[in-house]
């Protein structure tokens, strides 16, 4: 019986170790931001760590994490996760925190969008360099006072200084009090009034490119654009999100331009079309296509 139980215990310990190795450390590194990815066009080029980039490997570029650090990247749009190893520096674009390889982007389902909001968590504790904990050197000791100089015996004695006699207290003395001129009164000028804020920029509402009769009780779909580059579609998507709308992506193939990415706002009731057009105008969209949904 003992010989049959030992292998089971070893398997349980191995599985437990693997599970804990993939869990982020409670005191580890955490960061939120926008992730992007880079693909096969960089294959064969050296990374900042000296390693040759391979888009099929689960690696990533980060601005500060040490090379070799393993982190878990979670796509906050779909909660998909992937573990990557840091072997490069980047991204060098404002508001982006990590650049993952194409293989990692496929597991995060962000190939089409190009970017995604993510949470980065380190698997291992990030070790701080010991040089940062070294106290500063102690200041040098103060120089010792020089020994007193003793005059040689041949020097004549030095006469002590003559101290004037104190005045007779019985003789009245005339006291002279100096007159201090009064300081001139300087009045500071009043501070200038604060500049008034510029008036807010007001954009006109977006207009409908195709004329149609809007029925209040029907449901419509508004298309704000069709893009050849996925990153342009992502930019339009983010602008719509900031305007308080709920956009969607649609990918289709055009007979002339090939693969295109549509950005749409679907499920809009006819009674809400005008307010949606005003929000689209505030996001700098000037013209949209409308279609009734069935």
Secondary structure, DSSP 8 states (H G I E B T S, - for coil): -HHHHHHHHHHHHHHHHHHHHHS--TTS-EEEEEEEEE-GGGTT-B-TTS-B--TTS-EEE-SSS-TT-EEEEEETTT--EEEEEEEE----STTEEEEEEHHHHHHHT-TTTSEEEEEEEESS-----GGGGS------------------TTS-------------TTS-----------------------------------EESS-----TTSEEEEEEEEESSHHHHHHHHHHHHHTT---EEEEEEETTTEEEEEEEEEEEEGGGHHHHHHHHHHTT--EEEEEE--
